[in-house]
Amino acid sequence: MVWLERGGPIVWPLLLLSLVSLTVVIDRVRFWSRARRRHAELFELARRDGLEAAERAMARGMVLLDTVITVAPMLGILGTVTGIIQSFELLGGAGRPDPLGVSSGIAEALITTAIGLVVALGTIVPYNWFRARLRTALIDLELALEREEAA
């Protein structure tokens, strides 16, 4: 928990992003683990409202995951910049620079960068897996709809 304190204020939005990511990942894992049972449900939805409706149901939360993947490293870099600014302000001040204060700013910079990368990397793997599942399911639905029309 020390890294939460030492990471500065940017850590809190990063933690919020990780919570959003985790929530969506759990929801999508639950959805895809029941996909075989939902195939008939998705097929009916695609038949009734079109393939796009089924795609929207399967893609729920994907925009949030994509946003987390993009924003988390950027927030980490913002924390890096603010930490380095803090260190330079201490170095440029009057008198003798406080090595503890300078190292605190550098620690903030490194901690936020690391957290931002961990959040993004921890999100990109499930995101890509869900995208692959989505593409496969859409192809399956499209073929099933074509078979039904041909029959």
N, C-alpha and C positions, 0 to 999 in steps of 0.2 A: 504493500500500500504506500510505501515511501515514494514510489515513482509517480503516484497520483498527485502527491503534494509537490514534488520537485518538477513535474512536467508543466506546471503553470496552468493558466485558464483554458488553453486550447485542448487540454486533455478531456474536459467535460463534454464538449461537442463530439469528440472522437468516441468517447464512451457511449454517448447517445446513438451515434451511427452504428456502433457495434451491436447495441441492443436492437435497433431497427433491423439490421442484417440478420441477427440471430432469430428474431421473431419471424421474418419472412422465410428464412431457410427452414425452420421447423414446420411452418405451414406448408411449404412446397414439398418437403420430404413426406409429410403426412399425405398430401394430395397424390404424389406419384407412387407412394407405397400402396395406395388403393386404386391405382389406375386401371388395373385389370377389371376390377369390379365396376369401375366407372366408365369403362369403354362403351357399354350400351347406353349409358346416360349421355356421354359426350356425342355418341353417334346420333341419338335422338335430337340433341341440341343442334348439331350440324345439319341434320335433315330439316328440322323445323325452321331454324333461324339463319342457317348458312354456316359455312366453315369458319368464317371470321368470328362468329359468336363462340364457337368451341375453342378457337385459338385464344380469345380474350379470357375465357375461363381457365385455360391451361397456363396462360402467361401472367396471371395475377401476381403482382409484387415484383415482377422482373425489372420494371423501371426503377423501383426503389433500390434493388440490388445494384443495378447499373450505376445509379447515382452514388451509392456508397463507394463503389469501386473507383469512381472518378474523384469524389470529394475528399475521401479520407487521406490520400497522400498529399493533396493540396493543403488540407488543414495541418498536416504534419509539417509541411514546408513552412507554412505560416508560423507555426510554433518555433521552427528553427530560426526564422528571421527575427521574431520577437526576442528569442533567447540570446541571439548574437548581438542584437541591438542593446539589450540590457548589459551584456558583457562589455561592449565597446563604450557604453556610457560610463561604466565604472572605471575603465581604463583611461578614459579621457578626462575624468574629473580632476579637481584640484587635489593636490596631496598625493600620497602614496596609494596605489590601487590595492584594494582588498582581494587577495587571491581567492578567498572563499567565495566572495560575491561573484567574481569572474567565473570561477568554476561552476557556480550555481547556474549562471546564464547559459553556459555551454552544456551543462547537464539537461537543462530545460530544452535546449535545441535538439539534443540527441534523443531524448525521451519522446518528444512529440513526433519526431520523424519516425522513430521505431514503431510507435503505436499506430501511426497513420498507415505505415506499410503493413503491419500485422493485420489491421482491420481490412485493408484492401485485399491482401493475399488470402485471408480467411474467407473472404466473400467471393472471390473470382472463381475458385474451384467449384463450389456448388452452383454458382451462376452458369458456368459453362456446362456442367452436367445437366442442369435443368433445361438449358437451351437445346442440347442434343436430344434429350427426351421429348421436348416439345416438337422439334423437327420430325422426329421419327413418328410420333403420334399423329401429327398432321398428315404425313404421307399415308399412314395406315387408314386414317379417316377418309381421306380423299379417295383412296382405292376402294374402300368399302362403299362409299357413296356412288362411285362409278359402276361398281358391280351391281348395286341395287338398281341403278338406272338402266343398265343393260338387260337385266332380268325381266 
